[in-house]
Amino acid sequence: MALAKERPLPALPSVEDKAYKTRRFGRAVKCHYSFMHENLMDMNHQFLHRRQMGQMRARSLGRRRGEDWVEVDYTFARTEGKQPVGEALVFGATKKNGDQDDKDVMTIRTTYPHQTLKIRSGDGTLVMDLWIVYVPLDAAQRTNRTFGLLSIRRPGIPFALDLAWPLLIWFTERIFKEDRWIVEREQEAHDKQGADWNHEVFPVINDLRDLLRNCGGRTVIPIRVVTDTA
């Protein structure tokens, strides 16, 4: 993953803010780093997490793009199932399906080479702040190491988040496990085909792919060269 020039690390105020509790994590994932960028930015895959979160409908509010960044806003509505406890710790409890429509706004941004995901409540309060980066581990770039910082705003009840922290970690680990499974299957499919045969129609992802190509200095997915030795 070549960088055209050095860029300073972004300020992460929520990590130093005592109003938030922060978790650091890292995992090896068997896929090219671009699959990780796409997975986080495209929230239309929420059906994958239906066992953990119920049926969720994502609605894109709009996208923006700069020289070295792309971002998109989403809102969500639960159309079926109950709100999981881990989600309630972040957003607060909802009374019935659809109550969160147009209240909480999620903004996902790729500023090459890292990503951020921020969730703000209806009054503009930042309730969740995620910073994440993917570092290739091999020359073929078929494996990456994910490094992340996840900050959650503490609720008004003292020590409530500290007591519930193990449950929140369990919830986020389940979500990440499902994401890791799907991106590794996408990498396997790409390698079997020898190229990307999908016709991407979501404008956000097409913008993201252009960004990764331009900033990465190479094709998003390295082209596999097959040599006929027969």
Z-matrix of the N, CA and C atoms (Angstrom, degrees):
N
C 1 1.461
C 2 1.520 1 107.83
N 3 1.308 2 117.60 1 93.38
C 4 1.454 3 122.31 2 -175.40
C 5 1.525 4 110.58 3 -80.47
N 6 1.316 5 115.50 4 140.30
C 7 1.456 6 121.21 5 176.76
C 8 1.524 7 108.95 6 -105.24
N 9 1.316 8 116.84 7 132.71
C 10 1.451 9 120.24 8 179.23
C 11 1.528 10 110.72 9 -66.68
N 12 1.321 11 116.89 10 -34.91
C 13 1.455 12 121.89 11 177.88
C 14 1.515 13 108.38 12 -158.82
N 15 1.324 14 115.31 13 159.52
C 16 1.455 15 119.50 14 179.91
C 17 1.515 16 109.91 15 -71.26
N 18 1.324 17 115.44 16 139.02
C 19 1.460 18 120.94 17 177.66
C 20 1.526 19 108.82 18 -124.64
N 21 1.317 20 118.47 19 137.12
C 22 1.468 21 120.03 20 178.46
C 23 1.517 22 110.61 21 -66.57
N 24 1.334 23 115.82 22 147.25
C 25 1.448 24 119.75 23 175.70
C 26 1.526 25 109.74 24 -64.64
N 27 1.339 26 117.92 25 144.35
C 28 1.454 27 120.32 26 -178.70
C 29 1.520 28 111.43 27 -72.43
N 30 1.315 29 115.67 28 154.97
C 31 1.461 30 119.90 29 174.57
C 32 1.521 31 109.10 30 -71.20
N 33 1.334 32 115.89 31 136.98
C 34 1.458 33 121.31 32 -179.59
C 35 1.533 34 107.78 33 -122.19
N 36 1.317 35 117.32 34 74.82
C 37 1.475 36 120.46 35 -173.01
C 38 1.522 37 113.64 36 -61.89
N 39 1.337 38 118.23 37 -31.50
C 40 1.463 39 119.29 38 -177.29
C 41 1.529 40 111.89 39 -66.33
N 42 1.347 41 117.60 40 -25.86
C 43 1.466 42 120.73 41 179.64
C 44 1.525 43 110.60 42 -66.77
N 45 1.326 44 116.31 43 -36.11
C 46 1.460 45 120.89 44 -178.50
C 47 1.528 46 112.71 45 -91.06
N 48 1.321 47 117.55 46 -11.13
C 49 1.465 48 122.22 47 -175.96
C 50 1.526 49 109.87 48 -82.86
N 51 1.322 50 117.47 49 126.16
C 52 1.463 51 121.77 50 -178.86
C 53 1.525 52 112.52 51 -69.43
N 54 1.334 53 116.61 52 -11.25
C 55 1.466 54 119.69 53 176.58
C 56 1.519 55 111.52 54 -74.74
N 57 1.336 56 117.01 55 -7.78
C 58 1.463 57 122.22 56 -178.64
C 59 1.521 58 110.34 57 -122.84
N 60 1.314 59 115.16 58 152.49
C 61 1.458 60 122.09 59 171.91
C 62 1.528 61 106.60 60 -113.43
N 63 1.335 62 116.91 61 133.16
C 64 1.461 63 121.20 62 -171.01
C 65 1.518 64 111.19 63 -118.47
N 66 1.304 65 114.36 64 137.70
C 67 1.460 66 122.05 65 174.85
C 68 1.527 67 108.94 66 -114.03
N 69 1.306 68 117.20 67 134.24
C 70 1.454 69 123.50 68 173.72
C 71 1.521 70 108.74 69 -103.64
N 72 1.324 71 116.76 70 138.49
C 73 1.460 72 118.86 71 -179.21
C 74 1.521 73 110.35 72 -148.76
N 75 1.327 74 115.34 73 160.63
C 76 1.459 75 121.49 74 177.45
C 77 1.512 76 110.17 75 -157.08
N 78 1.322 77 115.58 76 139.49
C 79 1.457 78 120.81 77 -178.67
C 80 1.523 79 109.64 78 -146.17
N 81 1.322 80 116.30 79 148.46
C 82 1.459 81 121.68 80 170.67
C 83 1.528 82 108.17 81 -89.79
N 84 1.324 83 116.50 82 134.01
C 85 1.457 84 122.28 83 -179.39
C 86 1.522 85 108.13 84 -129.88
N 87 1.333 86 116.83 85 134.19
C 88 1.465 87 121.25 86 -174.61
C 89 1.534 88 111.25 87 -88.14
N 90 1.317 89 114.78 88 71.15
C 91 1.466 90 119.79 89 175.94
C 92 1.520 91 109.52 90 -161.62
N 93 1.331 92 115.68 91 164.86
C 94 1.450 93 122.07 92 173.90
C 95 1.529 94 108.91 93 -67.79
N 96 1.318 95 116.51 94 145.23
C 97 1.466 96 120.05 95 -173.77
C 98 1.525 97 113.31 96 -61.14
N 99 1.345 98 118.37 97 -24.72
C 100 1.461 99 120.05 98 -179.10
C 101 1.530 100 111.76 99 -65.53
N 102 1.346 101 116.87 100 -30.32
C 103 1.468 102 119.20 101 176.78
C 104 1.528 103 110.55 102 -63.77
N 105 1.339 104 117.09 103 -33.95
C 106 1.457 105 120.97 104 179.38
C 107 1.526 106 110.67 105 -69.02
N 108 1.333 107 116.35 106 -42.71
C 109 1.464 108 119.85 107 177.02
C 110 1.526 109 110.91 108 -59.12
N 111 1.327 110 116.10 109 -45.72
C 112 1.465 111 120.21 110 -177.67
C 113 1.523 112 111.61 111 -66.49
N 114 1.324 113 116.70 112 -39.78
C 115 1.459 114 120.23 113 -177.45
C 116 1.521 115 111.21 114 -62.36
N 117 1.331 116 116.65 115 -42.73
C 118 1.459 117 118.85 116 -178.70
C 119 1.524 118 111.57 117 -72.09
N 120 1.320 119 116.93 118 -36.08
C 121 1.460 120 119.66 119 -174.05
C 122 1.523 121 113.23 120 -79.45
N 123 1.326 122 118.06 121 -26.48
C 124 1.467 123 121.17 122 -177.69
C 125 1.525 124 109.70 123 -97.61
N 126 1.322 125 117.45 124 96.91
C 127 1.461 126 121.92 125 -177.68
C 128 1.523 127 113.19 126 -83.12
N 129 1.318 128 117.07 127 7.08
C 130 1.466 129 120.10 128 176.33
C 131 1.526 130 112.38 129 -74.78
N 132 1.321 131 117.07 130 -2.11
C 133 1.467 132 120.20 131 -179.66
C 134 1.538 133 111.73 132 -95.26
N 135 1.320 134 118.51 133 18.33
C 136 1.462 135 121.06 134 -174.73
C 137 1.529 136 113.69 135 -61.70
N 138 1.341 137 117.16 136 -20.28
C 139 1.467 138 118.79 137 176.75
C 140 1.522 139 111.25 138 -59.97
N 141 1.334 140 116.59 139 -24.91
C 142 1.460 141 120.58 140 178.36
C 143 1.527 142 111.24 141 -61.38
N 144 1.328 143 117.42 142 -29.79
C 145 1.466 144 122.43 143 -175.64
C 146 1.521 145 112.40 144 -102.79
N 147 1.318 146 117.44 145 20.39
C 148 1.472 147 120.17 146 -174.23
C 149 1.520 148 112.63 147 -63.57
N 150 1.335 149 118.44 148 -29.11
C 151 1.465 150 119.91 149 177.93
C 152 1.519 151 111.51 150 -69.75
N 153 1.334 152 116.89 151 -28.06
C 154 1.454 153 120.92 152 -178.58
C 155 1.530 154 112.27 153 -91.61
N 156 1.345 155 117.05 154 -32.68
C 157 1.455 156 120.70 155 -169.81
C 158 1.516 157 114.46 156 -124.48
N 159 1.338 158 118.34 157 -2.73
C 160 1.451 159 119.96 158 -172.95
C 161 1.520 160 109.87 159 80.13
N 162 1.321 161 116.71 160 -176.78
C 163 1.464 162 120.61 161 179.06
C 164 1.526 163 109.65 162 -80.04
N 165 1.328 164 116.14 163 119.32
C 166 1.458 165 121.74 164 -179.21
C 167 1.530 166 109.86 165 -116.96
N 168 1.325 167 115.98 166 137.95
C 169 1.461 168 121.17 167 176.18
C 170 1.522 169 108.49 168 -110.43
N 171 1.351 170 114.73 169 118.94
C 172 1.460 171 120.30 170 178.45
C 173 1.521 172 110.01 171 -92.28
N 174 1.315 173 115.98 172 142.42
C 175 1.459 174 120.93 173 176.80
C 176 1.521 175 109.07 174 -130.67
N 177 1.335 176 116.36 175 119.97
C 178 1.452 177 120.80 176 179.56
C 179 1.527 178 109.89 177 -77.47
N 180 1.340 179 115.36 178 129.11
C 181 1.458 180 120.91 179 179.91
C 182 1.528 181 112.61 180 -92.32
N 183 1.316 182 116.67 181 -15.90
C 184 1.461 183 119.59 182 -178.50
C 185 1.515 184 110.57 183 148.98
N 186 1.324 185 115.13 184 162.63
C 187 1.451 186 120.63 185 -178.53
C 188 1.526 187 109.60 186 -132.11
N 189 1.343 188 115.42 187 158.53
C 190 1.459 189 122.19 188 178.89
C 191 1.528 190 108.28 189 -139.60
N 192 1.331 191 116.20 190 155.16
C 193 1.455 192 119.46 191 -176.38
C 194 1.522 193 110.36 192 -146.94
N 195 1.337 194 115.62 193 139.87
C 196 1.451 195 122.69 194 174.82
C 197 1.515 196 110.23 195 -126.22
N 198 1.316 197 116.97 196 -167.19
C 199 1.466 198 121.06 197 -177.08
C 200 1.522 199 112.53 198 -63.25
N 201 1.329 200 117.01 199 -41.35
C 202 1.466 201 119.89 200 -177.36
C 203 1.528 202 111.63 201 -128.63
N 204 1.332 203 117.30 202 24.88
C 205 1.466 204 119.35 203 -179.92
C 206 1.522 205 111.25 204 -150.71
N 207 1.340 206 114.06 205 155.39
C 208 1.466 207 124.07 206 174.54
C 209 1.522 208 106.60 207 -140.57
N 210 1.334 209 118.10 208 139.01
C 211 1.460 210 119.06 209 175.30
C 212 1.527 211 110.77 210 -145.19
N 213 1.333 212 114.82 211 156.69
C 214 1.454 213 121.85 212 -177.88
C 215 1.526 214 108.92 213 -143.58
N 216 1.328 215 116.73 214 147.23
C 217 1.467 216 122.88 215 177.58
C 218 1.527 217 109.63 216 -108.93
N 219 1.335 218 116.13 217 143.33
C 220 1.460 219 122.36 218 176.74
C 221 1.526 220 110.18 219 -133.51
N 222 1.327 221 114.87 220 152.18
C 223 1.456 222 121.84 221 160.83
C 224 1.526 223 107.15 222 -121.93
N 225 1.327 224 116.22 223 163.36
C 226 1.462 225 120.93 224 -175.34
C 227 1.521 226 110.38 225 -134.72
N 228 1.325 227 114.72 226 151.49
C 229 1.459 228 121.70 227 172.30
C 230 1.519 229 108.33 228 -137.56
N 231 1.330 230 116.25 229 135.87
C 232 1.467 231 119.89 230 175.97
C 233 1.525 232 107.91 231 -86.60
N 234 1.326 233 116.01 232 121.14
C 235 1.459 234 120.91 233 -178.28
C 236 1.522 235 112.25 234 -99.91
N 237 1.325 236 116.42 235 -14.31
C 238 1.465 237 119.57 236 -179.41
C 239 1.517 238 109.20 237 -162.52
N 240 1.328 239 116.73 238 146.33
C 241 1.455 240 120.93 239 177.91
C 242 1.525 241 112.41 240 91.91
N 243 1.341 242 115.52 241 172.83
C 244 1.450 243 122.39 242 -177.58
C 245 1.522 244 110.98 243 -100.17
N 246 1.307 245 114.40 244 153.70
C 247 1.454 246 119.78 245 177.29
C 248 1.527 247 109.72 246 -70.76
N 249 1.342 248 118.45 247 125.52
C 250 1.461 249 120.25 248 178.19
C 251 1.522 250 111.03 249 -70.45
N 252 1.325 251 116.07 250 155.12
C 253 1.461 252 121.10 251 -177.64
C 254 1.524 253 110.51 252 -62.46
N 255 1.345 254 116.37 253 -39.84
C 256 1.459 255 119.90 254 -179.61
C 257 1.516 256 112.19 255 -59.60
N 258 1.306 257 117.41 256 -38.90
C 259 1.467 258 121.70 257 177.69
C 260 1.523 259 110.64 258 -69.05
N 261 1.337 260 116.51 259 -40.11
C 262 1.460 261 120.48 260 -179.28
C 263 1.525 262 111.34 261 -63.71
N 264 1.331 263 117.43 262 -29.96
C 265 1.453 264 120.81 263 177.99
C 266 1.521 265 111.39 264 -63.61
N 267 1.329 266 116.29 265 -32.26
C 268 1.460 267 121.12 266 -178.47
C 269 1.522 268 111.71 267 -85.39
N 270 1.352 269 116.21 268 -48.71
C 271 1.458 270 120.73 269 -170.86
C 272 1.526 271 114.11 270 -100.43
N 273 1.338 272 116.72 271 -15.82
C 274 1.451 273 119.61 272 -170.20
C 275 1.516 274 109.70 273 90.78
N 276 1.310 275 116.53 274 160.45
C 277 1.464 276 121.15 275 -176.85
C 278 1.518 277 110.81 276 -74.14
N 279 1.337 278 115.28 277 146.18
C 280 1.460 279 121.23 278 173.95
C 281 1.524 280 108.29 279 -111.07
N 282 1.327 281 116.68 280 151.21
C 283 1.455 282 120.76 281 -174.93
C 284 1.527 283 112.90 282 -82.13
N 285 1.318 284 116.76 283 -35.64
C 286 1.454 285 119.32 284 -177.70
C 287 1.514 286 109.85 285 -157.41
N 288 1.319 287 116.44 286 170.87
C 289 1.451 288 121.01 287 -179.11
C 290 1.521 289 110.71 288 -57.39
N 291 1.351 290 114.36 289 136.61
C 292 1.457 291 119.92 290 175.10
C 293 1.511 292 114.91 291 87.01
N 294 1.342 293 118.82 292 -2.73
C 295 1.455 294 119.95 293 -176.86
C 296 1.521 295 113.27 294 -64.68
N 297 1.342 296 117.35 295 -22.18
C 298 1.455 297 119.06 296 -176.18
C 299 1.524 298 112.25 297 -91.13
N 300 1.319 299 119.37 298 5.20
C 301 1.453 300 121.80 299 178.64
C 302 1.520 301 110.72 300 -52.76
N 303 1.343 302 116.55 301 125.70
C 304 1.455 303 123.22 302 172.17
C 305 1.527 304 113.24 303 60.39
N 306 1.327 305 117.99 304 17.69
C 307 1.458 306 120.14 305 176.86
C 308 1.526 307 110.10 306 -100.72
N 309 1.331 308 116.63 307 -63.00
C 310 1.458 309 120.63 308 178.19
C 311 1.519 310 109.12 309 -86.14
N 312 1.330 311 116.22 310 133.64
C 313 1.463 312 121.78 311 179.74
C 314 1.518 313 108.93 312 -118.54
N 315 1.328 314 115.54 313 126.72
C 316 1.454 315 122.83 314 177.32
C 317 1.526 316 108.74 315 -102.12
N 318 1.323 317 116.32 316 127.66
C 319 1.460 318 121.70 317 176.30
C 320 1.520 319 108.91 318 -117.16
N 321 1.328 320 115.98 319 121.16
C 322 1.461 321 122.38 320 -179.86
C 323 1.525 322 107.52 321 -112.15
N 324 1.307 323 115.76 322 131.48
C 325 1.465 324 120.39 323 -175.05
C 326 1.525 325 110.23 324 -137.27
N 327 1.314 326 116.69 325 130.85
C 328 1.456 327 122.32 326 167.76
C 329 1.516 328 107.41 327 -102.41
N 330 1.318 329 116.25 328 114.63
C 331 1.458 330 122.94 329 168.87
C 332 1.520 331 104.80 330 -113.66
N 333 1.311 332 115.90 331 100.32
C 334 1.465 333 120.73 332 -167.78
C 335 1.527 334 111.74 333 -48.65
N 336 1.358 335 118.93 334 129.72
C 337 1.464 336 126.57 335 8.43
C 338 1.528 337 114.71 336 -102.82
N 339 1.329 338 119.30 337 10.87
C 340 1.463 339 119.82 338 -176.04
C 341 1.526 340 110.90 339 -108.10
N 342 1.338 341 115.02 340 172.17
C 343 1.459 342 122.18 341 176.88
C 344 1.515 343 109.98 342 -128.15
N 345 1.337 344 115.63 343 154.03
C 346 1.455 345 121.39 344 171.53
C 347 1.520 346 108.92 345 -131.95
N 348 1.306 347 115.56 346 150.52
C 349 1.461 348 122.78 347 173.91
C 350 1.517 349 107.03 348 -134.79
N 351 1.323 350 116.39 349 119.37
C 352 1.460 351 121.46 350 -178.30
C 353 1.531 352 109.11 351 -123.19
N 354 1.328 353 115.75 352 134.34
C 355 1.459 354 121.06 353 176.85
C 356 1.519 355 108.59 354 -118.20
N 357 1.333 356 115.03 355 124.77
C 358 1.465 357 121.47 356 178.76
C 359 1.520 358 109.79 357 -116.15
N 360 1.292 359 116.01 358 140.63
C 361 1.460 360 121.62 359 177.98
C 362 1.524 361 109.63 360 -75.82
N 363 1.332 362 115.77 361 177.53
C 364 1.458 363 120.22 362 -177.60
C 365 1.511 364 114.39 363 -59.30
N 366 1.346 365 117.58 364 -27.15
C 367 1.468 366 120.17 365 179.60
C 368 1.523 367 112.52 366 -91.91
N 369 1.340 368 116.35 367 7.14
C 370 1.456 369 120.51 368 176.82
C 371 1.513 370 115.22 369 91.51
N 372 1.335 371 118.29 370 0.13
C 373 1.464 372 121.23 371 -179.74
C 374 1.523 373 110.72 372 -70.91
N 375 1.327 374 116.54 373 131.44
C 376 1.461 375 121.34 374 176.31
C 377 1.527 376 108.67 375 -76.57
N 378 1.337 377 117.05 376 111.96
C 379 1.468 378 120.72 377 -176.32
C 380 1.522 379 112.16 378 -101.86
N 381 1.332 380 117.27 379 -22.36
C 382 1.461 381 120.53 380 177.28
C 383 1.513 382 109.38 381 -144.98
N 384 1.339 383 116.58 382 137.58
C 385 1.462 384 122.22 383 -176.36
C 386 1.525 385 107.75 384 -138.65
N 387 1.327 386 116.30 385 114.14
C 388 1.458 387 121.69 386 -178.82
C 389 1.521 388 109.79 387 -116.12
N 390 1.322 389 117.19 388 130.64
C 391 1.465 390 123.55 389 171.40
C 392 1.517 391 106.85 390 -120.86
N 393 1.346 392 116.75 391 133.03
C 394 1.461 393 119.27 392 -173.64
C 395 1.528 394 109.86 393 -150.72
N 396 1.335 395 115.58 394 145.08
C 397 1.459 396 121.32 395 179.23
C 398 1.527 397 108.29 396 -142.53
N 399 1.337 398 115.94 397 152.17
C 400 1.464 399 121.99 398 -175.20
C 401 1.527 400 108.63 399 -124.29
N 402 1.332 401 116.97 400 120.30
C 403 1.459 402 122.24 401 -175.42
C 404 1.526 403 109.51 402 -111.81
N 405 1.349 404 118.72 403 119.28
C 406 1.467 405 120.74 404 178.37
C 407 1.528 406 111.20 405 -59.71
N 408 1.334 407 116.09 406 142.61
C 409 1.463 408 121.59 407 -177.47
C 410 1.522 409 113.14 408 -110.14
N 411 1.330 410 117.89 409 -8.34
C 412 1.454 411 120.13 410 -177.47
C 413 1.519 412 109.41 411 -141.16
N 414 1.338 413 115.78 412 160.73
C 415 1.462 414 120.83 413 -176.60
C 416 1.523 415 112.13 414 -62.13
N 417 1.326 416 117.31 415 -33.83
C 418 1.469 417 121.45 416 179.85
C 419 1.526 418 112.01 417 -77.95
N 420 1.322 419 116.90 418 -9.18
C 421 1.468 420 123.24 419 -179.71
C 422 1.533 421 111.61 420 56.86
N 423 1.305 422 116.01 421 42.88
C 424 1.465 423 120.63 422 175.66
C 425 1.524 424 112.06 423 -102.55
N 426 1.325 425 116.96 424 1.93
C 427 1.460 426 122.66 425 176.04
C 428 1.521 427 108.17 426 -140.72
N 429 1.327 428 116.23 427 139.25
C 430 1.466 429 119.87 428 176.58
C 431 1.520 430 109.86 429 -133.11
N 432 1.293 431 114.93 430 156.74
C 433 1.458 432 121.95 431 173.29
C 434 1.516 433 108.10 432 -105.22
N 435 1.321 434 115.63 433 121.79
C 436 1.455 435 121.63 434 -179.28
C 437 1.522 436 109.39 435 -92.89
N 438 1.329 437 116.95 436 127.62
C 439 1.459 438 123.11 437 175.90
C 440 1.527 439 107.98 438 -119.41
N 441 1.326 440 116.57 439 131.35
C 442 1.453 441 118.31 440 -176.34
C 443 1.519 442 113.92 441 -143.90
N 444 1.325 443 114.58 442 156.06
C 445 1.465 444 123.83 443 172.20
C 446 1.520 445 107.22 444 -127.40
N 447 1.321 446 116.75 445 121.33
C 448 1.456 447 121.97 446 -179.09
C 449 1.523 448 108.96 447 -118.17
N 450 1.334 449 116.30 448 115.82
C 451 1.467 450 121.71 449 -179.17
C 452 1.521 451 109.72 450 -111.55
N 453 1.324 452 116.14 451 130.98
C 454 1.458 453 123.55 452 179.32
C 455 1.524 454 108.61 453 -118.57
N 456 1.325 455 116.62 454 132.16
C 457 1.468 456 120.21 455 179.02
C 458 1.530 457 110.30 456 -71.54
N 459 1.310 458 115.72 457 134.79
C 460 1.459 459 120.89 458 179.90
C 461 1.525 460 110.34 459 -71.27
N 462 1.341 461 117.53 460 138.14
C 463 1.471 462 120.21 461 176.20
C 464 1.523 463 110.29 462 -73.76
N 465 1.313 464 115.93 463 175.46
C 466 1.461 465 120.38 464 -177.64
C 467 1.514 466 114.00 465 -66.61
N 468 1.339 467 118.16 466 -25.63
C 469 1.468 468 121.58 467 -178.77
C 470 1.525 469 109.44 468 -77.69
N 471 1.323 470 119.81 469 121.19
C 472 1.460 471 122.45 470 -178.23
C 473 1.534 472 112.11 471 -57.80
N 474 1.307 473 116.77 472 135.36
C 475 1.472 474 125.55 473 174.61
C 476 1.524 475 113.94 474 65.88
N 477 1.343 476 118.47 475 4.82
C 478 1.471 477 119.72 476 -179.22
C 479 1.527 478 110.87 477 -62.65
N 480 1.340 479 116.62 478 -42.67
C 481 1.462 480 119.84 479 -178.96
C 482 1.520 481 111.13 480 -69.14
N 483 1.325 482 117.63 481 -35.86
C 484 1.462 483 120.60 482 178.71
C 485 1.522 484 110.60 483 -63.14
N 486 1.326 485 116.79 484 -41.90
C 487 1.459 486 120.50 485 -179.64
C 488 1.529 487 111.33 486 -67.85
N 489 1.325 488 115.68 487 -35.67
C 490 1.470 489 120.26 488 -176.77
C 491 1.527 490 112.77 489 -90.35
N 492 1.340 491 118.00 490 -1.56
C 493 1.464 492 121.41 491 -174.10
C 494 1.530 493 113.38 492 -56.13
N 495 1.339 494 119.96 493 -44.28
C 496 1.473 495 118.98 494 178.93
C 497 1.522 496 112.80 495 -58.95
N 498 1.332 497 117.49 496 -36.28
C 499 1.464 498 120.87 497 178.19
C 500 1.522 499 110.67 498 -68.27
N 501 1.320 500 116.29 499 -39.03
C 502 1.463 501 119.96 500 179.02
C 503 1.525 502 110.70 501 -66.38
N 504 1.325 503 117.24 502 -40.00
C 505 1.469 504 120.56 503 176.78
C 506 1.521 505 110.21 504 -62.17
N 507 1.332 506 116.68 505 -43.58
C 508 1.469 507 120.46 506 178.27
C 509 1.518 508 110.35 507 -59.13
N 510 1.328 509 117.64 508 -43.02
C 511 1.462 510 122.00 509 -178.97
C 512 1.524 511 111.10 510 -64.37
N 513 1.331 512 117.92 511 -47.69
C 514 1.460 513 120.66 512 -178.39
C 515 1.528 514 111.39 513 -67.97
N 516 1.325 515 117.31 514 -32.99
C 517 1.467 516 120.15 515 177.40
C 518 1.529 517 111.07 516 -65.96
N 519 1.314 518 117.24 517 -37.64
C 520 1.470 519 121.13 518 177.68
C 521 1.523 520 110.49 519 -64.13
N 522 1.322 521 116.68 520 -42.78
C 523 1.465 522 120.62 521 178.64
C 524 1.529 523 110.03 522 -63.95
N 525 1.334 524 117.10 523 -45.80
C 526 1.459 525 120.29 524 -178.94
C 527 1.526 526 111.45 525 -64.22
N 528 1.321 527 117.15 526 -36.46
C 529 1.460 528 120.84 527 178.55
C 530 1.523 529 111.05 528 -60.85
N 531 1.331 530 116.88 529 -42.07
C 532 1.467 531 120.40 530 178.76
C 533 1.524 532 111.10 531 -67.56
N 534 1.330 533 116.51 532 -39.72
C 535 1.463 534 119.82 533 177.41
C 536 1.528 535 110.95 534 -63.87
N 537 1.321 536 115.80 535 -42.98
C 538 1.470 537 119.25 536 -179.90
C 539 1.519 538 110.58 537 -62.54
N 540 1.317 539 117.14 538 -40.55
C 541 1.470 540 120.33 539 179.81
C 542 1.525 541 111.02 540 -60.32
N 543 1.340 542 117.80 541 -44.56
C 544 1.458 543 119.98 542 -174.76
C 545 1.519 544 111.78 543 -72.76
N 546 1.343 545 119.14 544 -38.28
C 547 1.468 546 119.24 545 -179.26
C 548 1.529 547 110.53 546 -70.44
N 549 1.310 548 117.61 547 -32.03
C 550 1.468 549 119.41 548 176.38
C 551 1.522 550 111.46 549 -69.20
N 552 1.338 551 116.85 550 -33.89
C 553 1.469 552 119.51 551 175.27
C 554 1.531 553 110.11 552 -69.08
N 555 1.334 554 117.31 553 -35.96
C 556 1.456 555 120.22 554 177.26
C 557 1.527 556 110.85 555 -64.17
N 558 1.324 557 116.59 556 -40.51
C 559 1.472 558 119.70 557 177.59
C 560 1.522 559 111.01 558 -63.81
N 561 1.328 560 116.48 559 -42.39
C 562 1.464 561 120.34 560 178.40
C 563 1.526 562 110.99 561 -60.57
N 564 1.328 563 116.64 562 -43.28
C 565 1.467 564 120.52 563 179.99
C 566 1.529 565 110.31 564 -64.20
N 567 1.333 566 116.90 565 -41.80
C 568 1.460 567 120.44 566 178.89
C 569 1.523 568 111.04 567 -60.64
N 570 1.329 569 116.90 568 -43.52
C 571 1.458 570 120.20 569 -177.21
C 572 1.526 571 111.95 570 -69.92
N 573 1.318 572 116.97 571 -34.93
C 574 1.465 573 119.53 572 177.80
C 575 1.524 574 111.16 573 -67.80
N 576 1.331 575 116.34 574 -36.25
C 577 1.463 576 121.02 575 -179.83
C 578 1.530 577 111.76 576 -80.58
N 579 1.331 578 116.21 577 -25.29
C 580 1.450 579 120.58 578 -177.18
C 581 1.512 580 113.99 579 83.46
N 582 1.329 581 117.28 580 -0.36
C 583 1.463 582 122.33 581 -179.47
C 584 1.525 583 108.15 582 -170.60
N 585 1.321 584 115.45 583 175.39
C 586 1.455 585 121.02 584 176.00
C 587 1.523 586 108.52 585 -91.48
N 588 1.331 587 116.94 586 110.27
C 589 1.460 588 121.43 587 -178.87
C 590 1.534 589 112.36 588 -95.13
N 591 1.307 590 117.55 589 -1.73
C 592 1.459 591 120.27 590 -178.76
C 593 1.525 592 111.24 591 -75.57
N 594 1.323 593 115.74 592 146.95
C 595 1.458 594 121.27 593 174.90
C 596 1.522 595 107.54 594 -103.98
N 597 1.333 596 116.45 595 98.43
C 598 1.460 597 121.79 596 -176.75
C 599 1.527 598 110.33 597 -73.98
N 600 1.341 599 116.12 598 128.80
C 601 1.467 600 120.92 599 -178.44
C 602 1.528 601 112.58 600 -114.45
N 603 1.337 602 118.15 601 -11.14
C 604 1.465 603 120.42 602 -177.70
C 605 1.529 604 108.47 603 -79.82
N 606 1.335 605 118.96 604 116.15
C 607 1.474 606 120.95 605 -175.68
C 608 1.521 607 114.10 606 -56.71
N 609 1.324 608 117.32 607 -35.14
C 610 1.465 609 120.54 608 -179.31
C 611 1.519 610 110.61 609 -60.30
N 612 1.326 611 117.00 610 -44.44
C 613 1.461 612 120.73 611 -178.31
C 614 1.526 613 110.73 612 -70.63
N 615 1.309 614 118.37 613 -36.27
C 616 1.464 615 119.88 614 175.88
C 617 1.528 616 110.90 615 -64.16
N 618 1.342 617 117.10 616 -39.16
C 619 1.464 618 120.20 617 175.04
C 620 1.531 619 110.52 618 -63.40
N 621 1.318 620 115.86 619 -42.36
C 622 1.463 621 120.81 620 -179.76
C 623 1.523 622 110.86 621 -62.24
N 624 1.322 623 117.60 622 -44.17
C 625 1.462 624 120.45 623 -179.70
C 626 1.521 625 111.51 624 -62.86
N 627 1.332 626 117.04 625 -40.13
C 628 1.461 627 120.28 626 176.28
C 629 1.526 628 110.63 627 -61.34
N 630 1.331 629 116.13 628 -42.24
C 631 1.457 630 120.79 629 179.87
C 632 1.527 631 111.19 630 -62.19
N 633 1.325 632 117.19 631 -46.24
C 634 1.457 633 120.41 632 -178.39
C 635 1.524 634 111.39 633 -66.08
N 636 1.315 635 117.52 634 -36.61
C 637 1.466 636 120.25 635 176.48
C 638 1.534 637 110.76 636 -64.23
N 639 1.314 638 115.88 637 -47.86
C 640 1.460 639 119.82 638 -175.37
C 641 1.525 640 112.22 639 -68.52
N 642 1.333 641 116.69 640 -42.78
C 643 1.465 642 120.13 641 -177.61
C 644 1.518 643 112.05 642 -81.01
N 645 1.333 644 116.51 643 -31.75
C 646 1.457 645 119.71 644 -178.77
C 647 1.514 646 113.89 645 -78.37
N 648 1.324 647 116.22 646 -18.85
C 649 1.449 648 118.88 647 177.39
C 650 1.510 649 114.26 648 75.92
N 651 1.344 650 116.66 649 17.78
C 652 1.460 651 120.44 650 179.20
C 653 1.516 652 107.83 651 -162.29
N 654 1.330 653 117.19 652 175.26
C 655 1.457 654 119.85 653 176.51
C 656 1.518 655 109.28 654 -61.68
N 657 1.326 656 116.29 655 150.72
C 658 1.461 657 120.27 656 -177.43
C 659 1.514 658 111.12 657 -61.38
N 660 1.331 659 116.56 658 -50.04
C 661 1.458 660 120.96 659 175.26
C 662 1.525 661 107.42 660 -105.68
N 663 1.337 662 118.60 661 119.75
C 664 1.464 663 119.63 662 179.13
C 665 1.527 664 110.93 663 -55.55
N 666 1.348 665 117.18 664 134.33
C 667 1.455 666 122.04 665 179.92
C 668 1.515 667 109.67 666 -75.93
N 669 1.308 668 115.52 667 127.73
C 670 1.458 669 120.40 668 179.27
C 671 1.517 670 108.89 669 -81.60
N 672 1.315 671 116.70 670 126.97
C 673 1.457 672 122.07 671 179.52
C 674 1.527 673 108.10 672 -97.01
N 675 1.317 674 116.87 673 120.84
C 676 1.455 675 121.90 674 179.87
C 677 1.521 676 108.73 675 -104.78
N 678 1.320 677 116.50 676 123.62
C 679 1.463 678 121.54 677 -178.62
C 680 1.513 679 110.05 678 -104.55
N 681 1.321 680 116.41 679 128.62
C 682 1.450 681 121.68 680 179.16
C 683 1.522 682 108.89 681 -84.65
N 684 1.331 683 115.77 682 110.39
C 685 1.467 684 120.98 683 -177.42
C 686 1.516 685 112.23 684 -101.61
N 687 1.349 686 116.59 685 3.54
C 688 1.469 687 119.39 686 -178.28
C 689 1.518 688 111.20 687 -69.67
